[in-house]
Amino acid sequence: MSSGSSRKRTVSWSESSLARESHATPSRLASIPSPARFVLVVLSSLTVSSVLFTFTSSLTAGDLGPISKHLEEWWEVAGLIGWRAIEVGLAWILGYDGRDVASFLFLTHMPTYSLLTFFYGIRPTSALITIGVTIASTALPFALLRRPSRVHDLSHTPADAIANRNILQDKTTTVLTTILAASIFTVVLYTSYATWLPARLVVHFEGLPDISAAHAGPAGFPALFLTLIPAGWAARDFLFVSSTGYSTRATQSASCQGLTGSICRNTWGKLSTKTRILISRSIVLALGIQLNTIVQVAGTVRDVSVEGAATWGAVWAFASVVTGAAFAWIEAVDGV
C-alpha cells in the first residue's frame, strides 16, 4: 500500500469524523422539543446561578452586604427571581444564542455594578465575580441547548449564507467599531456627570457614600473610556455583528398582517432584514438596561428610590440607542 493512498484515507476519515461531529449536536438538540429546551434553559440558569452565588458569597459579602437591602417579604424575593426568569425567557424567545446572551446580560447589568463600583466603593473583583456568575449561569445553558447563530459560527456556515463576511472577520473593523461604541458610552456618561446627573444622584440615592467619580473633571475621561471598552465590545457584538451578517434587501415581514398590515408593509416591511434586526435589538437592549437597572438597584440597594434607579438606567439606555443609531449610519454610508 502506498503512503499517498494511506494519507488520503486518513484525511478522508478525519473529514468524515468532523462532519459527523458538526451534525451530531444539531441532531441531538433537534431531538429535544423546543418547549422542553425553553424550560430546561430557564430552570438550569436559575439553578446554576443559585449554586454559584452560594459558593462565591464569602468573596463578595463584605462588599455587598452593608449596602444591600434586607428583603423581609416573600414577594420581594419572588419578584427578583421572577425577573431573572423573565430575563432568561425573553432572551430564549427572541432567538438569542449563548454569545448574544453573554453580551446582552453584560450590558444590562453593567449600569448596576458600575454604580456600585464608582459610587459605593465595592471592590472591582466583587463586581466582576457577581456579573461573571450572572453571565455564565445563563450563557452556558444557552450554549448547550441552542445552536450558535450564523454570524457567530462563520467557520461552519456556507460562504453564501452570510452577508459581509469579510467585514465580520476584519480585525480593523472590529477594533474601530468597539472604540466607537465605547466612546459613545463614555461621552454620554461624562456629559451627564458634568451637567445634571450629580444633583439627581444626591437627591435620589440617600446616603450615597462617594460622589467624587462624578466630579473627576477632564482627567477622568480617559479612565472612564478604558473601563467602558468591554461595554463597547459587547455592544458591537450584540448590535453591529448580529445585523451586518444579514441581507440588505427588503423582505416582507411575517408580522405585517391584519388591519394594520398595509401601514406595516409600507414602513417596517420596506426595511432590510439587517436594519430590522438592528432596530429591534437596540430597542430591546435599551428596555433591558432600563428595566434591569430599576429592578436591581431599587430592589437590592439600600435607600435608593425607583426614580433614582430609573434616572441612572436612562443614561445607559440612551447611550445604547445612540450606539445603535451610529451603527445604522455606518451600515448605510458604507453600503454594508
C-alpha positions as CSV (number, residue, x, y, z in Angstrom):
1,M,0.0,0.0,0.0
2,S,1.4,3.4,-1.0
3,S,2.0,6.1,1.6
4,G,0.0,8.5,-0.6
5,S,-3.2,6.4,-0.5
6,S,-2.8,5.9,3.2
7,R,-2.6,9.7,3.7
8,K,-5.7,10.1,1.5
9,R,-7.7,7.6,3.6
10,T,-6.5,9.3,6.8
11,V,-7.6,12.7,5.5
12,S,-10.9,11.3,4.3
13,W,-11.6,9.7,7.7
14,S,-10.8,12.9,9.5
15,E,-13.1,14.9,7.3
16,S,-15.9,12.5,7.8
17,S,-15.4,12.5,11.6
18,L,-15.5,16.3,11.6
19,A,-18.7,16.2,9.5
20,R,-20.3,13.7,11.9
21,E,-19.3,15.8,14.9
22,S,-20.7,19.0,13.3
23,H,-24.1,17.3,12.7
24,A,-24.2,15.5,16.0
25,T,-25.0,18.5,18.2
26,P,-27.8,19.8,16.0
27,S,-29.4,16.4,15.7
28,R,-29.3,15.9,19.5
29,L,-30.8,19.3,20.0
30,A,-33.5,18.6,17.4
31,S,-34.5,15.5,19.4
32,I,-35.5,17.7,22.3
33,P,-38.7,19.6,21.8
34,S,-38.4,23.4,21.8
35,P,-40.8,23.9,24.8
36,A,-38.7,21.4,26.8
37,R,-35.5,23.2,25.9
38,F,-37.1,26.5,27.0
39,V,-38.0,25.1,30.4
40,L,-34.6,23.5,30.7
41,V,-32.7,26.7,29.9
42,V,-34.7,28.7,32.5
43,L,-34.5,26.2,35.3
44,S,-30.8,25.3,34.7
45,S,-29.9,29.0,34.6
46,L,-31.7,29.7,37.9
47,T,-30.2,26.6,39.5
48,V,-26.6,27.3,38.4
49,S,-26.9,30.9,39.4
50,S,-28.1,30.0,42.9
51,V,-25.3,27.5,43.3
52,L,-22.6,29.8,42.0
53,F,-23.8,32.7,44.1
54,T,-23.8,30.5,47.2
55,F,-20.2,29.4,46.6
56,T,-19.0,32.9,45.9
57,S,-20.9,34.7,48.7
58,S,-18.0,34.6,51.0
59,L,-15.9,36.6,48.5
60,T,-18.5,39.3,48.0
61,A,-20.4,39.6,51.2
62,G,-18.0,42.1,52.8
63,D,-18.7,44.5,49.9
64,L,-22.3,43.9,49.0
65,G,-23.7,43.0,52.5
66,P,-23.5,46.5,54.0
67,I,-25.2,48.2,51.1
68,S,-27.8,45.5,50.3
69,K,-31.4,46.0,51.1
70,H,-32.8,43.5,53.6
71,L,-35.7,41.7,51.9
72,E,-38.3,40.9,54.5
73,E,-41.3,39.9,52.4
74,W,-41.5,36.7,50.3
75,W,-42.9,38.6,47.4
76,E,-39.7,40.7,47.2
77,V,-37.5,37.7,46.8
78,A,-40.0,36.1,44.4
79,G,-40.0,39.3,42.4
80,L,-36.3,39.2,41.9
81,I,-36.3,35.5,41.0
82,G,-39.3,36.2,38.7
83,W,-37.5,39.0,36.9
84,R,-34.5,36.8,36.4
85,A,-36.7,34.1,34.8
86,I,-38.3,36.7,32.6
87,E,-34.9,37.9,31.5
88,V,-33.8,34.4,30.6
89,G,-37.1,33.5,29.0
90,L,-37.2,36.7,26.9
91,A,-33.7,36.0,25.5
92,W,-34.8,32.5,24.5
93,I,-38.0,33.6,22.8
94,L,-36.1,36.3,20.9
95,G,-33.8,33.6,19.5
96,Y,-30.5,34.7,21.1
97,D,-27.6,32.3,21.3
98,G,-25.1,31.9,24.0
99,R,-22.9,34.7,22.8
100,D,-25.8,37.0,22.3
101,V,-26.9,36.3,25.9
102,A,-23.4,37.0,27.3
103,S,-23.3,40.4,25.6
104,F,-26.9,41.3,26.4
105,L,-26.5,40.4,30.1
106,F,-23.2,42.2,30.4
107,L,-24.7,45.4,29.0
108,T,-28.0,45.2,31.0
109,H,-26.2,44.5,34.3
110,M,-23.2,46.9,33.8
111,P,-25.0,50.0,35.0
112,T,-25.8,48.4,38.4
113,Y,-22.2,47.2,39.0
114,S,-20.7,50.4,37.6
115,L,-22.8,52.3,40.1
116,L,-21.7,50.1,43.0
117,T,-18.0,50.3,42.0
118,F,-17.9,54.1,41.2
119,F,-20.1,55.4,44.0
120,Y,-20.4,52.7,46.7
121,G,-16.8,51.7,46.8
122,I,-17.2,48.0,46.3
123,R,-14.1,46.2,45.0
124,P,-13.9,45.7,41.3
125,T,-13.3,42.0,42.0
126,S,-16.6,41.7,43.7
127,A,-18.4,43.3,40.8
128,L,-16.6,41.1,38.3
129,I,-17.5,37.9,40.3
130,T,-21.1,38.9,40.5
131,I,-21.6,39.8,36.9
132,G,-19.5,36.9,35.9
133,V,-21.8,34.5,37.7
134,T,-24.8,36.1,36.2
135,I,-23.5,35.8,32.6
136,A,-22.0,32.3,33.0
137,S,-25.1,30.8,34.6
138,T,-27.2,31.9,31.6
139,A,-24.8,31.8,28.6
140,L,-23.7,28.2,29.4
141,P,-27.3,26.7,29.2
142,F,-27.9,28.6,26.0
143,A,-24.7,27.4,24.5
144,L,-25.6,23.8,25.4
145,L,-29.3,23.9,24.3
146,R,-29.2,26.2,21.3
147,R,-27.0,26.3,18.2
148,P,-24.9,29.4,17.6
149,S,-26.3,31.9,15.1
150,R,-24.8,32.0,11.6
151,V,-22.9,35.2,12.4
152,H,-21.3,33.6,15.4
153,D,-20.4,30.4,13.6
154,L,-18.7,31.6,10.5
155,S,-16.4,28.5,10.2
156,H,-19.4,26.2,9.9
157,T,-21.6,28.4,7.8
158,P,-21.6,28.4,3.9
159,A,-20.0,31.5,2.4
160,D,-23.2,32.5,0.5
161,A,-25.3,32.3,3.7
162,I,-23.6,35.2,5.4
163,A,-23.5,38.8,4.0
164,N,-20.4,40.9,4.6
165,R,-18.3,38.0,5.9
166,N,-15.1,40.0,5.2
167,I,-16.3,42.8,7.4
168,L,-17.2,40.5,10.2
169,Q,-13.8,38.9,10.1
170,D,-11.8,42.2,9.6
171,K,-9.8,42.9,12.8
172,T,-9.5,46.7,12.0
173,T,-13.3,47.0,11.7
174,T,-13.7,45.1,15.0
175,V,-11.3,47.5,16.8
176,L,-12.9,50.6,15.3
177,T,-16.5,49.7,16.0
178,T,-15.6,48.7,19.5
179,I,-13.9,52.0,20.1
180,L,-16.8,53.8,18.6
181,A,-19.3,52.1,20.9
182,A,-17.1,52.7,24.0
183,S,-16.6,56.3,23.0
184,I,-20.4,56.9,22.8
185,F,-21.0,55.4,26.2
186,T,-18.1,57.5,27.6
187,V,-19.3,60.8,26.1
188,V,-22.9,60.2,27.3
189,L,-21.8,59.3,30.8
190,Y,-19.1,62.1,31.0
191,T,-21.5,64.7,29.8
192,S,-24.1,63.6,32.3
193,Y,-21.6,63.8,35.1
194,A,-20.5,67.3,34.0
195,T,-24.1,68.6,33.9
196,W,-27.3,67.3,35.6
197,L,-26.5,63.8,36.9
198,P,-24.7,64.5,40.2
199,A,-27.6,66.6,41.6
200,R,-30.0,63.8,40.7
201,L,-27.8,61.2,42.4
202,V,-27.7,63.2,45.6
203,V,-31.4,63.6,45.7
204,H,-32.5,60.1,44.9
205,F,-29.6,58.0,46.4
206,E,-29.9,58.7,50.1
207,G,-26.6,58.4,51.9
208,L,-24.5,57.8,48.8
209,P,-21.0,57.2,50.2
210,D,-18.9,58.8,47.5
211,I,-19.8,61.0,44.6
212,S,-16.3,62.1,43.6
213,A,-16.4,59.9,40.5
214,A,-18.9,62.3,39.0
215,H,-16.6,65.3,39.6
216,A,-13.3,63.8,38.2
217,G,-13.0,66.5,35.5
218,P,-11.1,66.1,32.2
219,A,-8.6,63.8,33.9
220,G,-11.4,61.3,34.4
221,F,-12.3,60.9,30.8
222,P,-9.5,58.5,29.7
223,A,-10.1,56.3,32.8
224,L,-13.8,56.2,32.1
225,F,-13.2,55.3,28.5
226,L,-10.9,52.4,29.5
227,T,-13.5,51.0,31.9
228,L,-16.1,51.1,29.1
229,I,-14.1,49.2,26.4
230,P,-15.8,45.9,27.4
231,A,-19.2,47.6,27.1
232,G,-18.1,48.8,23.6
233,W,-17.1,45.3,22.5
234,A,-20.4,43.8,23.9
235,A,-22.5,46.5,22.1
236,R,-20.6,45.9,18.9
237,D,-21.2,42.2,19.1
238,F,-24.8,42.4,20.1
239,L,-25.8,45.1,17.6
240,F,-23.3,45.5,14.8
241,V,-22.3,41.9,14.2
242,S,-25.8,40.5,14.5
243,S,-27.2,42.9,11.9
244,T,-24.3,43.2,9.5
245,G,-24.3,39.5,8.7
246,Y,-27.8,39.7,7.1
247,S,-29.1,40.8,3.7
248,T,-29.5,44.5,2.8
249,R,-32.6,43.6,0.6
250,A,-36.0,44.4,1.9
251,T,-38.0,41.3,2.8
252,Q,-41.7,41.2,3.7
253,S,-42.1,40.7,7.5
254,A,-44.4,37.9,8.6
255,S,-45.7,40.3,11.3
256,C,-47.2,42.7,8.7
257,Q,-50.7,41.1,8.7
258,G,-54.2,42.1,9.8
259,L,-55.8,45.5,9.7
260,T,-52.5,47.4,10.1
261,G,-50.7,45.2,7.6
262,S,-50.7,47.9,4.9
263,I,-49.1,50.5,7.2
264,C,-46.6,47.9,8.4
265,R,-45.7,46.8,4.9
266,N,-45.1,50.4,3.8
267,T,-42.9,51.2,6.8
268,W,-41.3,48.2,8.7
269,G,-41.9,45.9,5.7
270,K,-39.7,48.1,3.5
271,L,-36.7,47.8,5.7
272,S,-34.0,45.3,5.1
273,T,-33.5,42.3,7.4
274,K,-30.3,43.7,8.9
275,T,-32.0,47.1,9.6
276,R,-34.9,45.4,11.3
277,I,-32.5,43.4,13.4
278,L,-30.5,46.4,14.4
279,I,-33.6,48.5,15.3
280,S,-35.3,45.7,17.3
281,R,-32.1,44.8,19.2
282,S,-31.4,48.5,20.0
283,I,-34.9,48.8,21.5
284,V,-34.7,45.5,23.4
285,L,-31.3,46.5,24.7
286,A,-32.4,49.9,25.9
287,L,-35.5,48.5,27.6
288,G,-33.5,45.7,29.1
289,I,-30.9,48.2,30.6
290,Q,-33.7,50.4,31.9
291,L,-35.8,47.7,33.5
292,N,-33.0,45.6,34.9
293,T,-31.4,48.7,36.5
294,I,-34.7,49.6,38.2
295,V,-35.2,46.1,39.5
296,Q,-31.6,45.5,40.6
297,V,-30.8,48.9,42.0
298,A,-34.1,49.9,43.6
299,G,-34.8,46.3,44.6
300,T,-31.5,45.4,46.2
301,V,-29.6,48.6,47.2
302,R,-30.5,50.4,50.4
303,D,-32.1,53.8,50.3
304,V,-32.5,54.1,46.6
305,S,-35.8,55.3,45.1
306,V,-37.3,53.8,41.9
307,E,-36.9,57.3,40.3
308,G,-33.2,57.3,41.2
309,A,-32.6,53.9,39.7
310,A,-34.6,54.8,36.6
311,T,-32.6,58.0,36.2
312,W,-29.3,56.1,36.3
313,G,-30.6,53.4,34.0
314,A,-31.9,56.0,31.5
315,V,-28.3,57.4,30.9
316,W,-27.1,53.9,29.9
317,A,-30.2,53.2,27.9
318,F,-29.8,56.4,25.9
319,A,-26.2,55.6,25.2
320,S,-27.2,52.2,23.8
321,V,-29.8,53.8,21.5
322,V,-27.2,56.3,20.2
323,T,-24.8,53.4,19.6
324,G,-27.4,51.6,17.6
325,A,-28.0,54.7,15.6
326,A,-24.3,55.1,14.9
327,F,-24.0,51.5,13.7
328,A,-27.0,52.1,11.4
329,W,-25.3,55.2,10.0
330,I,-22.1,53.2,9.3
331,E,-24.0,50.4,7.6
332,A,-25.9,53.0,5.4
333,V,-22.9,55.0,4.5
334,D,-20.7,52.0,3.7
335,G,-23.5,50.1,2.0
336,V,-22.9,47.2,4.4
